[in-house]
Amino acid sequence: GHSDREWPEPNLPLLKNALSQTCWDGPGVTRRNWRSLLLNRLGTLDWPRLVADVRPFLEEPASAGLLNPDDLSALLRSRH
């Protein structure tokens, strides 16, 4: 696997677009705040649905099991 340092930054226009489709009424997404915005949302997400939605886009569908709020928040915090 790749080390987390190799992870690309998110595509912010795509992220903004996705948020606007979910009736996002929070602050605008920027390179500085996207991690904290995402951390704040982690607890409110429907994880089973999110994992099902993302699975088709993964190179290794089995890795969808790694998508969970605890691991994702740890990863986000480690990259500040």
N, CA, C and O atoms as CSV, one atom per row, in Angstrom:
chain,resi,resn,atom,element,x,y,z
A,1,GLY,N,N,0.816,-1.206,0.000
A,1,GLY,CA,C,0.000,0.000,0.000
A,1,GLY,C,C,0.844,1.247,0.000
A,1,GLY,O,O,2.050,1.195,0.240
A,2,HIS,N,N,0.207,2.370,-0.270
A,2,HIS,CA,C,0.910,3.646,-0.277
A,2,HIS,C,C,0.981,4.194,1.139
A,2,HIS,O,O,0.085,3.952,1.947
A,3,SER,N,N,2.042,4.929,1.440
A,3,SER,CA,C,2.069,5.616,2.732
A,3,SER,C,C,1.107,6.791,2.640
A,3,SER,O,O,0.847,7.290,1.545
A,4,ASP,N,N,0.574,7.241,3.776
A,4,ASP,CA,C,-0.427,8.308,3.685
A,4,ASP,C,C,0.164,9.594,3.122
A,4,ASP,O,O,-0.577,10.421,2.592
A,5,ARG,N,N,1.478,9.786,3.222
A,5,ARG,CA,C,2.068,11.023,2.714
A,5,ARG,C,C,1.914,11.124,1.196
A,5,ARG,O,O,1.972,12.221,0.640
A,6,GLU,N,N,1.720,10.000,0.531
A,6,GLU,CA,C,1.567,10.020,-0.921
A,6,GLU,C,C,0.123,10.309,-1.342
A,6,GLU,O,O,-0.154,10.512,-2.524
A,7,TRP,N,N,-0.781,10.327,-0.383
A,7,TRP,CA,C,-2.182,10.576,-0.732
A,7,TRP,C,C,-2.312,11.955,-1.338
A,7,TRP,O,O,-1.779,12.925,-0.799
A,8,PRO,N,N,-3.019,12.054,-2.456
A,8,PRO,CA,C,-3.212,13.388,-3.053
A,8,PRO,C,C,-4.176,14.214,-2.218
A,8,PRO,O,O,-5.001,13.673,-1.481
A,9,GLU,N,N,-4.063,15.516,-2.340
A,9,GLU,CA,C,-5.055,16.400,-1.737
A,9,GLU,C,C,-6.369,16.150,-2.473
A,9,GLU,O,O,-6.353,15.711,-3.623
A,10,PRO,N,N,-7.500,16.419,-1.832
A,10,PRO,CA,C,-8.770,16.190,-2.527
A,10,PRO,C,C,-8.949,17.191,-3.667
A,10,PRO,O,O,-8.337,18.259,-3.682
A,11,ASN,N,N,-9.780,16.828,-4.593
A,11,ASN,CA,C,-10.153,17.724,-5.680
A,11,ASN,C,C,-11.212,18.667,-5.093
A,11,ASN,O,O,-12.385,18.306,-5.005
A,12,LEU,N,N,-10.797,19.867,-4.694
A,12,LEU,CA,C,-11.710,20.760,-3.971
A,12,LEU,C,C,-12.961,21.152,-4.758
A,12,LEU,O,O,-14.050,21.164,-4.184
A,13,PRO,N,N,-12.847,21.474,-6.054
A,13,PRO,CA,C,-14.094,21.789,-6.775
A,13,PRO,C,C,-15.072,20.611,-6.748
A,13,PRO,O,O,-16.282,20.797,-6.624
A,14,LEU,N,N,-14.524,19.393,-6.866
A,14,LEU,CA,C,-15.376,18.206,-6.839
A,14,LEU,C,C,-16.007,18.044,-5.457
A,14,LEU,O,O,-17.187,17.717,-5.338
A,15,LEU,N,N,-15.206,18.277,-4.414
A,15,LEU,CA,C,-15.698,18.168,-3.045
A,15,LEU,C,C,-16.789,19.206,-2.782
A,15,LEU,O,O,-17.818,18.892,-2.185
A,16,LYS,N,N,-16.563,20.434,-3.224
A,16,LYS,CA,C,-17.577,21.494,-3.043
A,16,LYS,C,C,-18.875,21.124,-3.745
A,16,LYS,O,O,-19.967,21.317,-3.210
A,17,ASN,N,N,-18.734,20.587,-4.959
A,17,ASN,CA,C,-19.895,20.196,-5.730
A,17,ASN,C,C,-20.662,19.097,-5.006
A,17,ASN,O,O,-21.889,19.146,-4.907
A,18,ALA,N,N,-19.931,18.102,-4.499
A,18,ALA,CA,C,-20.569,16.987,-3.790
A,18,ALA,C,C,-21.281,17.500,-2.541
A,18,ALA,O,O,-22.392,17.067,-2.237
A,19,LEU,N,N,-20.646,18.421,-1.817
A,19,LEU,CA,C,-21.272,18.961,-0.613
A,19,LEU,C,C,-22.530,19.748,-0.950
A,19,LEU,O,O,-23.528,19.665,-0.233
A,20,SER,N,N,-22.487,20.510,-2.035
A,20,SER,CA,C,-23.661,21.310,-2.367
A,20,SER,C,C,-24.834,20.408,-2.726
A,20,SER,O,O,-25.991,20.783,-2.534
A,21,GLN,N,N,-24.537,19.222,-3.247
A,21,GLN,CA,C,-25.612,18.285,-3.576
A,21,GLN,C,C,-26.218,17.650,-2.325
A,21,GLN,O,O,-27.303,17.071,-2.389
A,22,THR,N,N,-25.521,17.754,-1.181
A,22,THR,CA,C,-26.058,17.182,0.053
A,22,THR,C,C,-26.653,18.282,0.926
A,22,THR,O,O,-26.777,18.117,2.139
A,23,CYS,N,N,-27.025,19.419,0.299
A,23,CYS,CA,C,-27.621,20.545,1.026
A,23,CYS,C,C,-26.669,21.078,2.087
A,23,CYS,O,O,-27.094,21.444,3.182
A,24,TRP,N,N,-25.391,21.121,1.763
A,24,TRP,CA,C,-24.379,21.643,2.682
A,24,TRP,C,C,-24.636,23.119,2.922
A,24,TRP,O,O,-24.753,23.897,1.975
A,25,ASP,N,N,-24.724,23.510,4.207
A,25,ASP,CA,C,-24.914,24.935,4.485
A,25,ASP,C,C,-23.798,25.442,5.378
A,25,ASP,O,O,-23.923,26.495,6.003
A,26,GLY,N,N,-22.704,24.691,5.437
A,26,GLY,CA,C,-21.569,25.098,6.256
A,26,GLY,C,C,-20.682,26.077,5.504
A,26,GLY,O,O,-21.056,26.583,4.446
A,27,PRO,N,N,-19.500,26.339,6.060
A,27,PRO,CA,C,-18.579,27.282,5.433
A,27,PRO,C,C,-18.050,26.761,4.108
A,27,PRO,O,O,-18.128,25.564,3.833
A,28,GLY,N,N,-17.517,27.645,3.297
A,28,GLY,CA,C,-16.916,27.240,2.031
A,28,GLY,C,C,-15.709,26.352,2.290
A,28,GLY,O,O,-15.010,26.516,3.290
A,29,VAL,N,N,-15.471,25.422,1.393
A,29,VAL,CA,C,-14.370,24.483,1.540
A,29,VAL,C,C,-13.092,25.090,0.958
A,29,VAL,O,O,-13.086,25.571,-0.175
A,30,THR,N,N,-12.017,25.063,1.740
A,30,THR,CA,C,-10.732,25.572,1.258
A,30,THR,C,C,-9.644,24.552,1.564
A,30,THR,O,O,-9.871,23.578,2.282
A,31,ARG,N,N,-8.450,24.790,1.006
A,31,ARG,CA,C,-7.319,23.898,1.299
A,31,ARG,C,C,-7.000,23.895,2.786
A,31,ARG,O,O,-6.493,22.905,3.314
A,32,ARG,N,N,-7.298,25.009,3.470
A,32,ARG,CA,C,-6.966,25.105,4.897
A,32,ARG,C,C,-7.975,24.396,5.800
A,32,ARG,O,O,-7.607,23.877,6.854
A,33,ASN,N,N,-9.249,24.372,5.388
A,33,ASN,CA,C,-10.251,23.880,6.332
A,33,ASN,C,C,-10.898,22.541,5.984
A,33,ASN,O,O,-11.713,22.044,6.761
A,34,TRP,N,N,-10.558,21.941,4.836
A,34,TRP,CA,C,-11.323,20.756,4.438
A,34,TRP,C,C,-11.184,19.622,5.436
A,34,TRP,O,O,-12.138,18.875,5.654
A,35,ARG,N,N,-9.998,19.476,6.056
A,35,ARG,CA,C,-9.831,18.381,7.018
A,35,ARG,C,C,-10.737,18.554,8.233
A,35,ARG,O,O,-11.402,17.610,8.660
A,36,SER,N,N,-10.758,19.778,8.790
A,36,SER,CA,C,-11.592,19.975,9.976
A,36,SER,C,C,-13.074,19.873,9.637
A,36,SER,O,O,-13.861,19.367,10.436
A,37,LEU,N,N,-13.461,20.355,8.447
A,37,LEU,CA,C,-14.866,20.211,8.045
A,37,LEU,C,C,-15.242,18.734,7.954
A,37,LEU,O,O,-16.307,18.314,8.405
A,38,LEU,N,N,-14.334,17.960,7.355
A,38,LEU,CA,C,-14.601,16.537,7.193
A,38,LEU,C,C,-14.655,15.836,8.550
A,38,LEU,O,O,-15.524,14.998,8.790
A,39,LEU,N,N,-13.720,16.187,9.433
A,39,LEU,CA,C,-13.723,15.586,10.775
A,39,LEU,C,C,-15.049,15.856,11.482
A,39,LEU,O,O,-15.600,14.979,12.148
A,40,ASN,N,N,-15.554,17.083,11.328
A,40,ASN,CA,C,-16.824,17.421,11.980
A,40,ASN,C,C,-17.988,16.616,11.430
A,40,ASN,O,O,-18.947,16.333,12.147
A,41,ARG,N,N,-17.905,16.242,10.147
A,41,ARG,CA,C,-19.006,15.507,9.533
A,41,ARG,C,C,-18.951,14.001,9.764
A,41,ARG,O,O,-19.964,13.316,9.625
A,42,LEU,N,N,-17.774,13.479,10.115
A,42,LEU,CA,C,-17.604,12.025,10.190
A,42,LEU,C,C,-18.646,11.352,11.072
A,42,LEU,O,O,-19.184,10.301,10.727
A,43,GLY,N,N,-18.922,11.972,12.214
A,43,GLY,CA,C,-19.848,11.356,13.161
A,43,GLY,C,C,-21.287,11.334,12.684
A,43,GLY,O,O,-22.102,10.576,13.210
A,44,THR,N,N,-21.610,12.156,11.692
A,44,THR,CA,C,-23.013,12.263,11.268
A,44,THR,C,C,-23.303,11.461,9.999
A,44,THR,O,O,-24.443,11.420,9.537
A,45,LEU,N,N,-22.270,10.822,9.435
A,45,LEU,CA,C,-22.467,10.120,8.167
A,45,LEU,C,C,-23.115,8.751,8.352
A,45,LEU,O,O,-22.974,8.108,9.392
A,46,ASP,N,N,-23.820,8.333,7.324
A,46,ASP,CA,C,-24.411,6.993,7.284
A,46,ASP,C,C,-23.332,6.080,6.693
A,46,ASP,O,O,-23.249,5.914,5.476
A,47,TRP,N,N,-22.511,5.492,7.563
A,47,TRP,CA,C,-21.336,4.759,7.098
A,47,TRP,C,C,-21.646,3.567,6.202
A,47,TRP,O,O,-20.986,3.408,5.175
A,48,PRO,N,N,-22.617,2.722,6.540
A,48,PRO,CA,C,-22.899,1.594,5.632
A,48,PRO,C,C,-23.251,2.070,4.228
A,48,PRO,O,O,-22.831,1.462,3.243
A,49,ARG,N,N,-24.015,3.147,4.132
A,49,ARG,CA,C,-24.406,3.662,2.822
A,49,ARG,C,C,-23.199,4.263,2.102
A,49,ARG,O,O,-23.006,4.055,0.904
A,50,LEU,N,N,-22.390,5.013,2.857
A,50,LEU,CA,C,-21.204,5.629,2.272
A,50,LEU,C,C,-20.260,4.562,1.704
A,50,LEU,O,O,-19.760,4.695,0.587
A,51,VAL,N,N,-20.025,3.510,2.483
A,51,VAL,CA,C,-19.134,2.437,2.034
A,51,VAL,C,C,-19.696,1.769,0.771
A,51,VAL,O,O,-18.955,1.472,-0.166
A,52,ALA,N,N,-21.005,1.540,0.761
A,52,ALA,CA,C,-21.634,0.930,-0.418
A,52,ALA,C,C,-21.500,1.836,-1.640
A,52,ALA,O,O,-21.291,1.354,-2.753
A,53,ASP,N,N,-21.619,3.156,-1.432
A,53,ASP,CA,C,-21.509,4.112,-2.536
A,53,ASP,C,C,-20.088,4.169,-3.099
A,53,ASP,O,O,-19.894,4.310,-4.306
A,54,VAL,N,N,-19.103,4.059,-2.215
A,54,VAL,CA,C,-17.703,4.222,-2.608
A,54,VAL,C,C,-17.103,2.939,-3.185
A,54,VAL,O,O,-16.219,2.996,-4.039
A,55,ARG,N,N,-17.582,1.787,-2.720
A,55,ARG,CA,C,-16.970,0.511,-3.100
A,55,ARG,C,C,-16.715,0.355,-4.608
A,55,ARG,O,O,-15.633,-0.097,-4.983
A,56,PRO,N,N,-17.668,0.711,-5.492
A,56,PRO,CA,C,-17.423,0.509,-6.923
A,56,PRO,C,C,-16.241,1.308,-7.475
A,56,PRO,O,O,-15.706,0.972,-8.532
A,57,PHE,N,N,-15.828,2.368,-6.762
A,57,PHE,CA,C,-14.760,3.228,-7.265
A,57,PHE,C,C,-13.386,2.833,-6.743
A,57,PHE,O,O,-12.381,3.409,-7.161
A,58,LEU,N,N,-13.325,1.874,-5.851
A,58,LEU,CA,C,-12.048,1.481,-5.260
A,58,LEU,C,C,-11.311,0.501,-6.155
A,58,LEU,O,O,-11.921,-0.354,-6.797
A,59,GLU,N,N,-9.977,0.635,-6.190
A,59,GLU,CA,C,-9.194,-0.316,-6.974
A,59,GLU,C,C,-9.318,-1.715,-6.383
A,59,GLU,O,O,-9.362,-2.710,-7.107
A,60,GLU,N,N,-9.374,-1.774,-5.050
A,60,GLU,CA,C,-9.550,-3.060,-4.374
A,60,GLU,C,C,-10.830,-2.958,-3.545
A,60,GLU,O,O,-10.800,-2.436,-2.430
A,61,PRO,N,N,-11.960,-3.451,-4.076
A,61,PRO,CA,C,-13.228,-3.304,-3.359
A,61,PRO,C,C,-13.192,-3.819,-1.921
A,61,PRO,O,O,-13.924,-3.322,-1.065
A,62,ALA,N,N,-12.347,-4.806,-1.655
A,62,ALA,CA,C,-12.267,-5.331,-0.290
A,62,ALA,C,C,-11.796,-4.271,0.694
A,62,ALA,O,O,-12.093,-4.349,1.886
A,63,SER,N,N,-11.055,-3.272,0.192
A,63,SER,CA,C,-10.546,-2.247,1.103
A,63,SER,C,C,-11.649,-1.316,1.600
A,63,SER,O,O,-11.392,-0.466,2.453
A,64,ALA,N,N,-12.864,-1.457,1.088
A,64,ALA,CA,C,-13.976,-0.644,1.587
A,64,ALA,C,C,-14.182,-0.885,3.074
A,64,ALA,O,O,-14.672,-0.010,3.788
A,65,GLY,N,N,-13.807,-2.074,3.543
A,65,GLY,CA,C,-13.931,-2.367,4.966
A,65,GLY,C,C,-13.066,-1.475,5.836
A,65,GLY,O,O,-13.288,-1.369,7.042
A,66,LEU,N,N,-12.069,-0.826,5.220
A,66,LEU,CA,C,-11.192,0.066,5.971
A,66,LEU,C,C,-11.819,1.438,6.178
A,66,LEU,O,O,-11.315,2.248,6.956
A,67,LEU,N,N,-12.924,1.695,5.476
A,67,LEU,CA,C,-13.583,2.991,5.622
A,67,LEU,C,C,-14.450,2.995,6.869
A,67,LEU,O,O,-15.525,2.396,6.896
A,68,ASN,N,N,-13.977,3.668,7.887
A,68,ASN,CA,C,-14.758,3.801,9.115
A,68,ASN,C,C,-14.349,5.102,9.784
A,68,ASN,O,O,-13.251,5.601,9.537
A,69,PRO,N,N,-15.212,5.661,10.627
A,69,PRO,CA,C,-14.941,6.999,11.164
A,69,PRO,C,C,-13.661,7.067,11.992
A,69,PRO,O,O,-12.959,8.077,11.941
A,70,ASP,N,N,-13.339,6.021,12.753
A,70,ASP,CA,C,-12.162,6.089,13.620
A,70,ASP,C,C,-10.875,6.156,12.812
A,70,ASP,O,O,-10.018,7.003,13.067
A,71,ASP,N,N,-10.739,5.257,11.829
A,71,ASP,CA,C,-9.512,5.244,11.036
A,71,ASP,C,C,-9.390,6.506,10.188
A,71,ASP,O,O,-8.297,7.052,10.036
A,72,LEU,N,N,-10.503,6.964,9.641
A,72,LEU,CA,C,-10.455,8.142,8.789
A,72,LEU,C,C,-10.099,9.379,9.607
A,72,LEU,O,O,-9.319,10.215,9.150
A,73,SER,N,N,-10.654,9.509,10.805
A,73,SER,CA,C,-10.317,10.686,11.600
A,73,SER,C,C,-8.861,10.637,12.049
A,73,SER,O,O,-8.208,11.678,12.121
A,74,ALA,N,N,-8.342,9.457,12.351
A,74,ALA,CA,C,-6.923,9.330,12.721
A,74,ALA,C,C,-6.031,9.735,11.550
A,74,ALA,O,O,-5.025,10.419,11.738
A,75,LEU,N,N,-6.400,9.311,10.342
A,75,LEU,CA,C,-5.626,9.655,9.154
A,75,LEU,C,C,-5.640,11.164,8.909
A,75,LEU,O,O,-4.604,11.766,8.627
A,76,LEU,N,N,-6.822,11.762,9.020
A,76,LEU,CA,C,-6.938,13.206,8.805
A,76,LEU,C,C,-6.109,13.984,9.825
A,76,LEU,O,O,-5.442,14.959,9.479
A,77,ARG,N,N,-6.156,13.548,11.081
A,77,ARG,CA,C,-5.404,14.255,12.124
A,77,ARG,C,C,-3.909,14.116,11.911
A,77,ARG,O,O,-3.149,15.039,12.203
A,78,SER,N,N,-3.479,12.962,11.400
A,78,SER,CA,C,-2.037,12.720,11.239
A,78,SER,C,C,-1.429,13.570,10.136
A,78,SER,O,O,-0.209,13.724,10.074
A,79,ARG,N,N,-2.264,14.123,9.266
A,79,ARG,CA,C,-1.736,14.847,8.107
A,79,ARG,C,C,-1.749,16.362,8.269
A,79,ARG,O,O,-1.431,17.086,7.325
A,80,HIS,N,N,-2.108,16.844,9.441
A,80,HIS,CA,C,-2.153,18.308,9.621
A,80,HIS,C,C,-0.795,18.918,9.439
A,80,HIS,O,O,-0.643,20.134,9.553
